[in-house]
Amino acid sequence: MSPHPAIRYVPETDTMAIELRPWPEAAMDDAQVGGEDAGEDLVIHYAPDGKPWLWEIEHASAHPEHIAAALAQIRRAATGA
């Protein structure tokens, strides 16, 4: 089994980071790197290719909907759906 997606949880801050995919090997436009608020306590971080790379969920224990949505996105990518 691949080490990706990686899921990290920090109990002290109740923050979860879910990697949707590995970081792209070839660096493209660094201007695309960054994150944006995408909902309550949710920041989506982007890789240099401009595609989502990581979901950062603050107060994760209060947001199972964000966790489920991130896992659904990983599943769609894995099955090509």
Backbone bond lengths (Angstrom), bond angles and torsions (degrees), N, CA, C in turn:
res aa  C-N    CA-C-N  psi(-1)  N-CA   C-N-CA  omega(-1)  CA-C   N-CA-C  phi
1 M - - - 1.445 - - 1.521 109.50 -
2 S 1.310 115.64 139.58 1.454 122.32 -178.24 1.527 110.87 -71.16
3 P 1.341 117.50 148.84 1.459 119.62 176.87 1.532 112.25 -71.73
4 H 1.327 117.18 -5.89 1.474 120.48 179.09 1.501 108.83 -108.39
5 P 1.265 120.16 143.98 1.451 126.41 2.35 1.517 111.88 -77.97
6 A 1.294 115.14 146.94 1.462 120.72 176.94 1.526 108.76 -93.90
7 I 1.307 115.82 136.90 1.457 121.47 177.80 1.522 107.32 -125.51
8 R 1.334 115.58 123.28 1.462 121.00 -179.85 1.530 108.55 -121.95
9 Y 1.315 114.90 139.98 1.460 120.17 178.21 1.523 108.95 -130.59
10 V 1.322 116.30 132.81 1.457 122.61 178.55 1.528 107.38 -113.64
11 P 1.347 117.41 102.21 1.459 119.79 -175.69 1.535 114.36 -61.99
12 E 1.329 117.14 -32.52 1.472 120.07 -177.89 1.531 111.75 -60.95
13 T 1.305 116.84 -32.92 1.473 120.51 -179.11 1.527 112.18 -112.29
14 D 1.340 117.47 -1.79 1.464 122.78 -177.77 1.528 110.63 54.05
15 T 1.329 114.77 44.55 1.463 121.81 -178.73 1.524 109.38 -114.68
16 M 1.329 115.88 135.45 1.460 121.63 178.47 1.521 108.58 -122.03
17 A 1.322 116.28 136.79 1.458 122.46 174.66 1.522 107.28 -118.28
18 I 1.319 116.01 125.41 1.465 121.45 -178.86 1.520 107.66 -120.86
19 E 1.349 116.16 112.87 1.462 120.64 175.24 1.512 108.11 -76.59
20 L 1.319 116.36 125.72 1.458 120.81 179.06 1.519 111.87 -80.53
21 R 1.327 115.26 -24.79 1.471 121.27 -177.03 1.520 108.07 -164.31
22 P 1.322 116.45 165.90 1.469 118.54 176.40 1.528 110.66 -66.03
23 W 1.306 115.52 154.13 1.472 120.96 174.64 1.522 107.88 -63.41
24 P 1.331 119.56 131.75 1.470 121.26 -178.66 1.524 111.88 -61.21
25 E 1.307 115.25 139.61 1.475 120.83 -179.37 1.520 111.55 -65.60
26 A 1.310 116.68 -49.69 1.463 120.76 -176.09 1.522 109.71 -85.70
27 A 1.321 115.68 117.65 1.466 119.48 176.99 1.513 108.45 -73.68
28 M 1.309 115.22 132.40 1.465 120.27 179.75 1.521 108.52 -109.60
29 D 1.282 117.55 -118.51 1.457 123.00 -177.72 1.529 110.11 -86.63
30 D 1.316 116.85 106.67 1.455 120.48 -179.30 1.527 112.37 -62.60
31 A 1.330 117.87 -17.37 1.465 120.48 178.56 1.527 110.85 -65.90
32 Q 1.314 117.96 -21.76 1.450 122.12 -179.72 1.525 112.44 -81.24
33 V 1.339 117.48 -13.54 1.457 121.13 -178.98 1.522 108.67 -73.20
34 G 1.314 115.99 132.75 1.455 119.63 178.09 1.507 109.87 157.05
35 G 1.296 115.14 -168.85 1.447 120.30 -179.22 1.507 110.51 -139.49
36 E 1.339 114.85 162.39 1.447 119.59 177.60 1.521 109.49 -142.64
37 D 1.316 115.78 145.51 1.456 120.22 174.61 1.515 107.66 -65.98
38 A 1.329 115.85 129.28 1.454 120.36 -176.48 1.524 112.07 -124.75
39 G 1.296 116.59 8.24 1.457 121.13 -179.14 1.510 108.86 160.13
40 E 1.325 115.39 179.40 1.452 119.63 -179.91 1.530 110.39 -62.88
41 D 1.324 116.46 118.08 1.471 123.71 178.37 1.530 112.97 63.77
42 L 1.332 117.66 26.00 1.466 121.56 -179.86 1.523 110.03 -127.97
43 V 1.341 115.32 125.73 1.460 121.87 173.51 1.524 106.81 -121.97
44 I 1.328 116.28 128.33 1.461 120.93 175.93 1.520 106.85 -102.84
45 H 1.335 115.32 124.62 1.461 122.49 179.61 1.524 108.82 -98.97
46 Y 1.332 115.09 142.91 1.458 121.74 -176.75 1.519 111.22 -113.11
47 A 1.327 116.04 148.23 1.465 123.23 176.34 1.532 108.40 -88.72
48 P 1.330 117.71 172.89 1.471 120.56 -179.18 1.531 113.69 -59.92
49 D 1.332 118.22 -21.39 1.472 119.63 178.75 1.525 112.06 -81.22
50 G 1.344 116.80 1.16 1.454 121.48 176.65 1.511 114.98 83.86
51 K 1.327 117.79 1.20 1.460 122.01 -179.53 1.530 110.21 -98.61
52 P 1.348 117.07 151.19 1.467 119.25 178.99 1.528 111.77 -57.37
53 W 1.327 115.16 139.15 1.460 121.32 -179.36 1.525 111.44 -120.49
54 L 1.340 118.03 -41.00 1.460 121.05 -173.19 1.521 109.70 -145.69
55 W 1.336 114.76 139.19 1.462 120.78 171.89 1.518 107.33 -104.33
56 E 1.325 116.60 127.36 1.463 122.77 175.62 1.530 107.59 -108.50
57 I 1.319 115.82 117.44 1.462 121.17 -175.58 1.523 108.65 -113.47
58 E 1.318 116.10 113.07 1.461 121.86 175.95 1.523 107.94 -86.21
59 H 1.329 117.30 149.60 1.469 121.79 -176.77 1.535 109.20 52.69
60 A 1.333 114.86 47.00 1.465 121.79 -172.48 1.521 113.39 -56.71
61 S 1.315 117.74 -35.99 1.464 119.64 -178.11 1.525 111.87 -65.20
62 A 1.333 117.55 -18.33 1.458 121.78 178.11 1.525 112.78 -96.27
63 H 1.344 116.63 -0.11 1.464 120.01 -175.31 1.528 112.87 -131.29
64 P 1.319 117.78 61.74 1.470 118.72 176.69 1.523 112.20 -62.36
65 E 1.332 117.20 -24.08 1.464 119.84 179.03 1.526 111.68 -65.06
66 H 1.350 117.88 -35.21 1.467 120.91 177.25 1.524 110.37 -69.62
67 I 1.320 116.37 -41.58 1.469 120.90 179.41 1.526 109.32 -62.39
68 A 1.322 116.93 -46.84 1.463 121.09 179.95 1.528 111.32 -62.37
69 A 1.331 117.42 -39.81 1.461 120.60 179.95 1.529 111.41 -66.20
70 A 1.327 117.00 -40.29 1.469 120.10 178.02 1.517 110.63 -64.67
71 L 1.330 117.28 -43.55 1.459 120.01 179.08 1.524 111.39 -65.59
72 A 1.323 117.29 -35.91 1.463 120.37 177.06 1.529 110.70 -65.09
73 Q 1.329 116.82 -37.63 1.463 120.05 178.26 1.525 110.39 -65.90
74 I 1.329 116.96 -39.39 1.469 120.49 177.76 1.521 109.23 -64.47
75 R 1.334 117.41 -43.88 1.461 120.73 179.52 1.531 111.35 -60.90
76 R 1.340 117.22 -44.42 1.471 120.54 179.16 1.521 110.55 -59.79
77 A 1.318 116.28 -43.63 1.466 119.59 179.99 1.518 111.76 -64.72
78 A 1.334 116.90 -37.09 1.471 120.95 -178.25 1.523 112.14 -72.00
79 T 1.333 116.38 -31.92 1.476 119.39 -177.48 1.515 112.24 -97.63
80 G 1.335 116.17 -7.85 1.466 119.69 -179.78 1.513 112.61 74.96
81 A 1.312 116.19 15.89 1.480 119.63 -178.89 1.497 111.27 -83.42
